[in-house]
Amino acid sequence: MPVTRIILDTDLSMGYGADVDDGFALALAHADPAIQMDLITTVNGNTDIESATILTGVLLNRFGIQDTPLVRDTARPPTPGYAPVAIVEQILANPGEITIVAIGPLTNVAITLLLEPQIKTAIKELVIMGGVFFGTMYSRDKPGEFNVFSDPEAARAVLRSGIPQRWIGLDCTLRKASSSFAAFAGDAIMAYIDYQAVRFPGRPKTESIPIYDPLAVAVVSKPDLCKHRDMAVSIITGDGETRGIMIADRLETPSPPIPNCRVAVDVDSEAFRSHFLTFIQTL
């Protein structure tokens, strides 16, 4: 079986009342034999970078993962250096072999491209969980999807870079895809469902949660899980009401712009659910 080597860049915040899909994404990357995690880096997003690093280290220890470097880990022997520098070194040492899977804001990826422009030709691919390409979010206070809204300048820099990239956005909705690879994960899911009910009292309480970040990991080894189409995408930056909104040209006019990314427009939810649960249940 061919193995894809990845760098997982995450803002993991798995815990009581927090998003759980970052933890599931890491778990799937560990469980899938077609994926090899060369490096894990953390970024500010769902939580501050120190907490994200500590929680990632806790999860790695739970899985017994000792051979995957974690930049800025304070829960186990630390790996010196900064995430963008470590990413540059890993990719340049292995040209054409490394895929970055970015499941948090794109701050580290944008800095990586600024540090070393050769990355855009040395990388195998960039897979991003983020964005809304066919609309906006539920609140005028945050009209852009969280990972893009948190650092739209970084997302815009990545889109303009010319790096090969696939975006797995919120347009690909997944339903009934929860699992518990450990007791605390199951507890975290229920706590997150309860938290969402308090946060959004105007919505019916759900019995399941969407898990987007693991889908970004899954398409690395199973690209046919999603249907993609080329688009020319730009992002509104700044502090106004439109911050983080993505303008996606679907290349349907007689003289369309040059596409700068591939966007997931549909997902085989049941195939993903089967893929995800099959591997998670091995942990």
N, C-alpha and C positions, 0 to 999 in steps of 0.2 A: 504494500500500500504506500503510495507516495505521501510524504509528510511535508506539510507547510510550516515553515518556521515563522513565528510571530513575535512582535513586541506588543504587549497589552498595556495601553495607556488608560488609566482608570481613575475615577473620582469616587471610589468605593466608600459607601456609607452604611453598609448593611448593619442593622441593629434595630432596636425597638422603635417602631414608628417611622423607620427610614426606608428609602428605596431599597429593594432587595435584588433588583435585576443585575447590578454590577457584580454582586457576589455570585449569582447564578452564571454570569458570563465567565467569570474566572473559573468556576467549577467545571463548566462545559469545556473550556479550553484545556483544562487539566485532564478531563476524562476522555476526550476524543483522541484516539490513537493516531488520527491523521493530522494532528496539530502538535507542534512542539513549541512551548513557550521559552524563548531564549532570554527574555528580559521583561520585567514588569516595572512600569513607571507610574507615578501618581501625579495628579493635577488637582488644583483647587476647583470645586464645583458643587457637588451635592453636600460636601462638607469641606472644612479647611484642609489644606494639604497634609498637615501633621496628623490629623485624625484619620484621613484617608490612608496614609501610609501605615499607621499603627493597625488599623482594621484589616488592611490587606495582609500585613504580617501575621495577624491572628488567624486569618482564614488559611493562609499558606501552612501555618503550623498545624491547623486542624486536619489538613489534607496530607500532612507529612511531607510537604514539598521543601526540600533543602537545597536543591541544585539550581534553582532559578533565581538569579540576582534580582533584588528589589532595591531600587534607588531610593534613598532617604528613609529606609526602614529603621524604626526605633524599637520594634518589638522583638527583634532578633539581631544578631551581629550586623552592624550597618555596612552598607555598600557605599563607599565614598563617591562624591561627585554629584553632578546635577543631571536631571533627566534628559534635557536636550543634548547635552554633551555625550551622555552614555548612548543615546539613540544614534547620534552621528557615528560614534566609534563602532557600534555594532553593525550598522548598515554598510559603512565603507569597508569594513573587514570582511563582509560577506556580500559583495555586489550581486544584485539580481536574485537574492535568496530570501530576503526578509520582507514580510508584510507587517505593516503597523495596523493594529486594530484599536481605534480610538473610540472609547465609549464615554468620554467626558468632554468638557470644553476643549477646544483645539489649541490652547495656549502653548503646550509643549511642542506640538507639531509645527506651529508657525515659527517658534523660536528656532527649532531644528533647521528649518528651511533658510532662516536668516543666517544662522551660523555657518551652514555649509550648503550652498545651492546645488552641489553635485548630488545631493540626496534625491532630487527629483528624477535622476536617471539611474541612480544606484539602487533605489528601492524596487521591490517587486510590485507592490501595490499598497495603497492606503484604503482601508475600509473604515467608514465613519458611521457611528450611530448618532444621528442628529438631523434636525431640520423638519420643516413642514413645507411641502412643495405645492400643495393644492388648496391652500387656505391659510388661516391663522389659528392661534391658540384661543382658549376660552376666555381670556381676560385682556382688557385693553391695557392693563398695567404691564403685562408680559405677553405681547402678541406673538413673539417668536418662541420656537421650541427652546427648552431650557439650555441645552448644551451650546446652541448658537447664540441665544440671548445673553448668556453669561460672558461671552467674549466674541462679539460679532466681528471685531477687527481681525482677530485671529482666523476666524472662519473665512472671512473675505480674502485674507492673504493666502490661505490654503487653496481656495477656489481659483485664484489668479496665478498660482504658482506653475501650473502645467504638470503637476505631479499626477500620475494615474490614480484615480480615486473613485470609489463607489460609496454612495450615501444610502444608508438604511434609515429612513425617516419614520415619523409617526403616522404617515399615510398608510403604512403596512400594519394594520391593526391585528393583534394576536389576542385570542380569547381562550379562556379556560386552559391556561398553561402554567399552573402552579405545581410545585413539587417540594419535597423536603429531603435534601440529601443529608440532613442532620436535624436533630430535634430543635436546635435553636433557629434553623432556617424556617421550619414550619411555624414556630412561634412568631418569627419576624413577619411572615406573610400575613398572619391573622392580625397582628398589631398594625401592619400597614393598611390593611383593609379597614380596620376600625378608625385609623387616623384619617384616611381619605373621607370616611363618612362624616367626621367632624369638620374637616377642611372644606368639604363641598356639600353642605346640608341640602342644597337644592337638587342634588342628583339622587336617583335611586341607589340604595346600597348594593354594591356588587358582591358576588360570591367568588370572584376570580380577579386576577390582576393581569394586565398586559406586561410582558417582559421583552423589552426591545433590545437591550444590550446583548443578551445571549444570541439573538438572531444575527447580530453583526459578527459574532464569533462563528456561528453555524455556517454562514455563507462562505467562510474561508475554505472549508472542506466540502461543503455541499452548495455550490453556487446556483444550482437549479432550484433551490428553495424559493428564490425570488425571481420575478421577471423585472428586467431593467430596461431603461431607455436612456439614450443620450439627451442631455439638456445643457443649456447655457444658463448658469445660475449666478445671480449676484445677491448681495446681502446689504440691507440698510443698517448703517452703524449710527453711532451717536447716542444721545440721551432722550430723544423725542419719543412720541407714542408709537412710532413705527420701528423702534429698535429691534433688530433681530429678525425682521420679516424677510423672507426669501422671495426673490422675484425669479421665477423659473420659466424660461422660454423653452417651449417644447419642440421647437424647430419645425413648426407647421406652416410658416409663411414662405412665399416664393424665394426670398433671399434671407434665410435664417442666419443668426450669428454662429460663430464657431463654438461647438460644445466644449465645456470644460470639466464635465463629470458624467458619471452614470448614476441614475437614481432608481432605487427600487420602487416599483409602482404596484406590485401585487406580490402576495406571499401565499404559499401552500401551507396554511396554518396547521392542518392535520399532519402533514409530513414533517413539519418542524417540531410539532408537539411529540411525535413519535421519536424523532431523532434526539430531542432534548431529554426526554424521560428515560430513553434507553441508556444513555450514558450517565445521567445523574444518578440513576438507581444503582450504578456500580460503585458509587463513592461511599 
